[in-house]
Amino acid sequence: MPITIADVAARAGVSKTTVSRVLNGKGEVHLRTADRVRAVISDLGYVPSARAVGLARGRTRVVGMLVPALTWPWMGEVLQGAADVVEAAGYGMLLFTCTHGDESMRRFASQVSAKSFDGLLVVEPEGTLDYITELHRRGLPVILIDDRGHQPGFPSVRTTNEAGARAAATHLLALGRRRPLVVTGLRRFGCTRERLAGFAGAYAEAGLEIEPERVVEGDFTFECGRAAVRRLLADGVPFDAVFAHNDLSAAGALQALRDAGRRVPQDVAVVGFDDLPLAGHTHPPLSSVRQPLREMGTAAARLLIAHLAGTPLPDTPTVIPTGFTARDSTGAGGNTSGTTEQDPTGAREPAGARVT
């Protein structure tokens, strides 16, 4: 049978509380009593539970991570970046999703109440920002990954959505594409508004307006990209390029163009956003704005681990720049140039997107 703290207390003739105080260095214990308890611990070979000691000290050496779902195409990259840092620092990770709505959040809240983790990384599930903000206000260290434009009152790590979309527009303009179809994400997301503003802004500076009928709201799915292209083709709305707000909807646009007999990139150039592994395996391979997904997870986890070690949390967002990867869907695969990479843990905002 394993030796327990009760066994140590009985052998030393003290209470379990006294043994706990000796183990954790908390509270006043007479020197002779403490020496006697340590001798019994040594004689019995008692090894305290790391989790029990951590809880007694007010620390678990566990990081929580709350995300909407694991089905989002880019979530794995963010998780891996965070997990690499957390594990290297000797911490564990508790992962929570919101796939069951209120039930999921009740379970998460119970773990918060039990103080099951020392700090929290968050990819914001919709409708939870007020609750997460309150947790931070009450003392739980929180880092938000992929701030959607809400600008919370706690630290966040984000990327340059507007600059990334501007890079996509500049690329298409350089190819002579003057009438793009834009398949957006959900308009209530800040990243959607930023990407639309950056893309339309670059066209406006070139003296070109993107007419409302060529801006179609999507939901980041394959089907929304396919449906948007089909609708404009059926309505006879001319377009010579597609800029989709993520790679999955861009892949849907590629499928619809292929079904309609339109050549890519000769007739229509297509650009996505995220630069997931999927982008290199579409037909043709997809040009895409690169989101620094793994770097965002890495940077957020580093900030949290550093804070748990005593470093104050930053007052400003950590911003990691987007990049741009040109492939055959715009007829420019291999056109690579650009700026140097920024340190993912830096908090300074870059001037624009990086091209690779």
C-alpha positions as CSV (number, residue, x, y, z in Angstrom):
1,M,0.0,0.0,0.0
2,P,1.3,3.5,-0.8
3,I,2.4,5.6,2.2
4,T,0.0,8.5,2.8
5,I,0.2,11.8,4.7
6,A,-1.9,10.2,7.4
7,D,0.8,7.5,7.9
8,V,3.4,10.2,8.3
9,A,1.3,12.2,10.8
10,A,0.6,9.0,12.9
11,R,4.2,8.0,13.0
12,A,5.4,11.5,13.9
13,G,2.6,12.1,16.4
14,V,1.3,15.2,14.7
15,S,-1.7,16.3,12.7
16,K,-1.9,16.0,8.9
17,T,-2.1,19.8,8.8
18,T,1.3,20.0,10.5
19,V,2.8,17.5,8.0
20,S,1.3,19.6,5.2
21,R,2.9,22.8,6.6
22,V,6.3,21.1,6.8
23,L,6.0,19.9,3.2
24,N,4.9,23.3,1.8
25,G,6.9,25.6,4.1
26,K,3.7,27.4,5.2
27,G,2.8,28.3,8.7
28,E,4.9,28.2,11.9
29,V,6.1,24.7,12.9
30,H,8.5,24.2,15.8
31,L,12.0,23.4,14.5
32,R,12.2,20.1,16.5
33,T,8.7,19.1,15.2
34,A,9.6,19.9,11.7
35,D,12.8,17.8,11.9
36,R,10.9,14.9,13.4
37,V,8.4,15.0,10.5
38,R,11.1,15.2,7.9
39,A,12.8,12.2,9.5
40,V,9.6,10.2,9.4
41,I,9.1,11.1,5.8
42,S,12.6,9.9,5.0
43,D,12.2,6.6,7.0
44,L,8.8,5.8,5.4
45,G,9.9,6.8,1.9
46,Y,6.8,9.1,1.6
47,V,6.6,10.8,-1.8
48,P,3.9,13.6,-1.8
49,S,1.6,13.9,-4.7
50,A,2.9,16.7,-7.0
51,R,-0.7,17.8,-7.6
52,A,-1.5,17.9,-3.8
53,V,1.6,19.9,-3.0
54,G,0.8,22.3,-5.9
55,L,-2.7,22.8,-4.7
56,A,-1.5,23.4,-1.1
57,R,0.9,26.0,-2.5
58,G,-1.9,27.6,-4.6
59,R,-0.3,26.3,-7.8
60,T,-1.2,23.3,-10.0
61,R,1.4,23.7,-12.7
62,V,-1.4,23.1,-15.1
63,V,-2.6,25.6,-17.9
64,G,-6.2,25.6,-19.1
65,M,-7.1,26.2,-22.7
66,L,-10.6,27.1,-23.8
67,V,-11.5,26.9,-27.5
68,P,-14.8,26.8,-29.5
69,A,-14.2,23.4,-31.1
70,L,-11.5,21.2,-32.5
71,T,-13.2,21.0,-35.9
72,W,-12.0,24.5,-37.0
73,P,-9.4,23.9,-39.7
74,W,-6.6,26.0,-38.1
75,M,-7.2,25.0,-34.5
76,G,-4.6,22.2,-34.5
77,E,-1.8,24.6,-35.4
78,V,-2.6,27.0,-32.6
79,L,-3.0,24.1,-30.1
80,Q,0.3,22.6,-31.1
81,G,2.2,25.9,-30.7
82,A,0.8,26.3,-27.2
83,A,1.3,22.7,-26.2
84,D,5.0,22.8,-27.2
85,V,5.7,25.7,-24.9
86,V,3.5,24.4,-22.0
87,E,5.1,21.0,-22.0
88,A,8.6,22.3,-22.3
89,A,8.0,24.4,-19.2
90,G,7.0,21.3,-17.2
91,Y,3.3,22.2,-17.1
92,G,0.3,20.1,-18.0
93,M,-2.6,21.3,-20.1
94,L,-6.4,21.0,-19.6
95,L,-8.3,21.5,-22.9
96,F,-11.9,22.6,-22.9
97,T,-14.2,23.0,-25.9
98,C,-17.7,24.5,-26.2
99,T,-19.1,21.9,-28.5
100,H,-22.1,21.3,-26.1
101,G,-22.9,24.9,-25.5
102,D,-24.1,25.8,-22.0
103,E,-23.3,22.3,-20.7
104,S,-19.7,22.7,-21.8
105,M,-19.4,26.1,-20.1
106,R,-20.9,24.7,-16.9
107,R,-18.2,22.0,-16.8
108,F,-15.6,24.6,-17.6
109,A,-16.9,26.9,-14.8
110,S,-16.7,24.0,-12.3
111,Q,-13.0,23.5,-13.1
112,V,-12.4,27.2,-12.7
113,S,-14.1,27.0,-9.2
114,A,-12.0,24.0,-8.3
115,K,-8.8,26.0,-9.3
116,S,-7.8,23.2,-11.5
117,F,-5.3,25.4,-13.5
118,D,-3.0,28.4,-12.9
119,G,-3.8,30.4,-16.0
120,L,-5.9,30.3,-19.1
121,L,-5.3,30.5,-22.9
122,V,-8.5,31.3,-24.8
123,V,-9.6,31.2,-28.4
124,E,-12.9,32.9,-27.7
125,P,-16.0,30.8,-28.0
126,E,-18.8,33.1,-29.2
127,G,-20.6,34.8,-26.4
128,T,-18.1,34.1,-23.6
129,L,-15.9,37.3,-23.6
130,D,-17.7,38.9,-20.7
131,Y,-17.3,35.8,-18.6
132,I,-13.7,35.4,-19.5
133,T,-13.1,39.1,-18.8
134,E,-14.6,38.7,-15.3
135,L,-12.4,35.7,-14.6
136,H,-9.3,37.8,-15.4
137,R,-10.7,40.7,-13.3
138,R,-11.0,38.2,-10.4
139,G,-7.3,37.3,-10.7
140,L,-7.1,34.4,-13.1
141,P,-4.3,35.2,-15.7
142,V,-5.8,35.0,-19.2
143,I,-4.3,35.4,-22.6
144,L,-6.6,35.7,-25.6
145,I,-5.5,34.2,-28.9
146,D,-6.9,35.6,-32.2
147,D,-8.7,38.7,-30.8
148,R,-11.6,39.2,-33.2
149,G,-11.6,43.0,-32.8
150,H,-13.2,43.2,-29.3
151,Q,-10.0,44.6,-27.7
152,P,-10.5,43.0,-24.3
153,G,-9.1,44.4,-21.1
154,F,-6.6,41.7,-20.8
155,P,-3.6,40.5,-22.8
156,S,-4.0,39.1,-26.3
157,V,-2.1,37.8,-29.2
158,R,-3.3,38.6,-32.7
159,T,-2.2,39.0,-36.3
160,T,-2.4,41.7,-39.0
161,N,-5.7,40.8,-40.7
162,E,-6.0,44.1,-42.5
163,A,-2.4,44.1,-43.7
164,G,-2.7,40.5,-44.9
165,A,-5.8,41.3,-46.9
166,R,-4.1,44.3,-48.3
167,A,-1.2,42.1,-49.5
168,A,-3.7,39.8,-51.2
169,A,-5.2,42.9,-53.0
170,T,-1.8,44.2,-54.0
171,H,-0.9,40.8,-55.5
172,L,-4.1,40.6,-57.5
173,L,-3.8,44.3,-58.7
174,A,-0.3,43.6,-59.9
175,L,-1.7,40.8,-62.0
176,G,-4.3,43.1,-63.5
177,R,-7.3,41.7,-61.7
178,R,-9.7,44.6,-61.4
179,R,-13.0,43.0,-60.6
180,P,-12.6,40.6,-57.6
181,L,-15.4,38.6,-55.9
182,V,-14.9,38.8,-52.1
183,V,-16.2,35.9,-50.1
184,T,-16.1,37.2,-46.5
185,G,-16.4,35.5,-43.1
186,L,-19.2,36.3,-40.7
187,R,-19.6,40.1,-40.6
188,R,-19.9,40.1,-36.8
189,F,-16.3,39.0,-36.5
190,G,-13.7,41.7,-36.2
191,C,-11.3,39.7,-38.4
192,T,-13.9,39.7,-41.2
193,R,-14.3,43.5,-41.0
194,E,-10.5,44.0,-40.9
195,R,-9.9,41.8,-43.9
196,L,-12.6,43.4,-46.0
197,A,-11.3,46.9,-45.0
198,G,-7.7,46.1,-46.0
199,F,-8.7,44.5,-49.3
200,A,-11.2,47.2,-50.3
201,G,-8.8,49.9,-49.2
202,A,-6.0,48.7,-51.5
203,Y,-8.5,48.7,-54.4
204,A,-9.8,52.1,-53.5
205,E,-6.2,53.5,-53.5
206,A,-5.9,52.1,-57.1
207,G,-9.0,54.0,-58.1
208,L,-11.2,50.9,-58.1
209,E,-14.4,50.2,-56.2
210,I,-15.6,46.8,-55.2
211,E,-19.3,46.8,-56.0
212,P,-21.7,45.5,-53.3
213,E,-22.9,42.6,-55.5
214,R,-19.3,41.3,-55.6
215,V,-19.1,41.1,-51.8
216,V,-20.8,37.9,-50.5
217,E,-21.0,37.1,-46.8
218,G,-19.9,33.6,-46.0
219,D,-19.4,31.4,-42.9
220,F,-15.8,30.1,-43.5
221,T,-17.1,26.8,-45.0
222,F,-16.3,25.1,-48.3
223,E,-19.9,25.4,-49.3
224,C,-20.1,29.1,-48.9
225,G,-17.2,29.6,-51.3
226,R,-18.8,27.3,-53.9
227,A,-22.2,28.9,-53.5
228,A,-20.9,32.5,-53.9
229,V,-19.2,31.7,-57.2
230,R,-22.2,29.8,-58.5
231,R,-24.5,32.7,-57.6
232,L,-22.4,35.3,-59.4
233,L,-22.0,33.1,-62.4
234,A,-25.8,32.5,-62.5
235,D,-26.5,36.2,-62.1
236,G,-24.1,37.2,-64.8
237,V,-21.9,39.3,-62.5
238,P,-18.4,39.5,-64.1
239,F,-15.4,38.9,-61.9
240,D,-11.8,38.0,-62.7
241,A,-10.6,37.1,-59.2
242,V,-11.8,35.6,-55.9
243,F,-10.5,36.6,-52.5
244,A,-11.9,34.3,-49.9
245,H,-11.5,35.0,-46.2
246,N,-10.2,31.5,-45.5
247,D,-8.7,28.6,-47.4
248,L,-11.7,26.3,-47.0
249,S,-14.1,28.7,-48.7
250,A,-11.4,29.4,-51.3
251,A,-11.3,25.7,-52.0
252,G,-15.1,25.8,-52.5
253,A,-14.7,28.6,-55.0
254,L,-12.1,26.6,-56.9
255,Q,-14.5,23.7,-57.1
256,A,-17.3,25.9,-58.5
257,L,-15.1,27.5,-61.1
258,R,-13.9,24.0,-62.2
259,D,-17.5,22.8,-62.4
260,A,-18.4,25.8,-64.6
261,G,-15.5,25.3,-66.9
262,R,-13.6,28.4,-65.8
263,R,-9.9,28.2,-65.9
264,V,-7.8,29.1,-62.9
265,P,-5.8,31.3,-63.0
266,Q,-6.3,32.2,-66.7
267,D,-10.0,33.2,-66.3
268,V,-10.2,33.8,-62.6
269,A,-7.4,34.1,-60.0
270,V,-8.1,32.8,-56.5
271,V,-6.6,33.8,-53.1
272,G,-7.4,32.3,-49.7
273,F,-6.5,33.3,-46.2
274,D,-4.7,31.1,-43.5
275,D,-2.3,29.2,-45.7
276,L,-3.1,25.9,-44.1
277,P,-1.6,22.7,-45.5
278,L,-4.8,22.4,-47.5
279,A,-3.6,25.3,-49.6
280,G,-0.7,23.4,-51.1
281,H,-3.0,20.5,-52.1
282,T,-5.9,22.1,-53.9
283,H,-6.1,22.0,-57.7
284,P,-4.4,24.2,-58.6
285,P,-2.4,25.0,-55.4
286,L,-3.8,28.0,-53.7
287,S,-2.2,31.4,-53.2
288,S,-3.0,32.4,-49.6
289,V,-2.4,35.0,-46.9
290,R,-0.4,33.1,-44.2
291,Q,-1.8,33.4,-40.7
292,P,1.0,32.7,-38.1
293,L,-1.2,30.2,-36.3
294,R,1.4,28.1,-34.5
295,E,3.4,31.2,-33.7
296,M,0.3,32.8,-32.1
297,G,-0.2,29.7,-29.9
298,T,3.5,29.7,-29.0
299,A,3.5,33.4,-28.2
300,A,0.4,33.2,-26.0
301,A,1.7,30.3,-24.0
302,R,5.1,32.0,-23.5
303,L,3.4,35.1,-22.2
304,L,1.4,33.0,-19.7
305,I,4.2,30.8,-18.5
306,A,6.5,33.8,-18.1
307,H,3.7,35.5,-16.0
308,L,3.3,32.5,-13.8
309,A,7.1,32.7,-13.2
310,G,6.7,36.3,-12.1
311,T,6.9,38.5,-15.2
312,P,4.1,41.1,-15.4
313,L,1.6,40.7,-18.3
314,P,2.0,43.2,-21.1
315,D,-0.3,46.2,-21.4
316,T,-0.5,46.0,-25.2
317,P,-1.5,43.3,-27.6
318,T,1.3,41.0,-29.0
319,V,1.0,41.3,-32.8
320,I,2.5,38.8,-35.2
321,P,2.5,39.7,-38.9
322,T,0.8,37.8,-41.6
323,G,2.6,36.7,-44.7
324,F,1.7,35.9,-48.3
325,T,2.4,32.7,-50.3
326,A,1.9,32.9,-54.0
327,R,1.0,29.6,-55.8
328,D,-0.5,28.5,-59.1
329,S,-4.1,29.7,-58.4
330,T,-2.9,33.2,-59.3
331,G,-0.3,32.1,-61.8
332,A,2.5,33.3,-59.6
333,G,3.8,30.3,-57.8
334,G,7.4,30.9,-57.0
335,N,7.1,34.7,-56.9
336,T,8.7,35.1,-53.5
337,S,10.1,38.1,-51.8
338,G,9.5,40.2,-48.6
339,T,10.6,41.3,-45.2
340,T,12.2,39.4,-42.4
341,E,10.3,37.5,-39.8
342,Q,9.3,39.1,-36.5
343,D,10.0,37.5,-33.1
344,P,6.6,35.9,-32.2
345,T,6.9,37.1,-28.6
346,G,7.4,40.8,-29.6
347,A,4.6,43.2,-28.8
348,R,5.4,45.8,-31.5
349,E,3.0,46.1,-34.4
350,P,4.6,45.5,-37.8
351,A,4.2,47.8,-40.7
352,G,2.5,45.2,-42.9
353,A,2.4,41.7,-44.1
354,R,5.4,39.5,-44.9
355,V,5.6,37.9,-48.4
356,T,7.1,34.4,-48.7
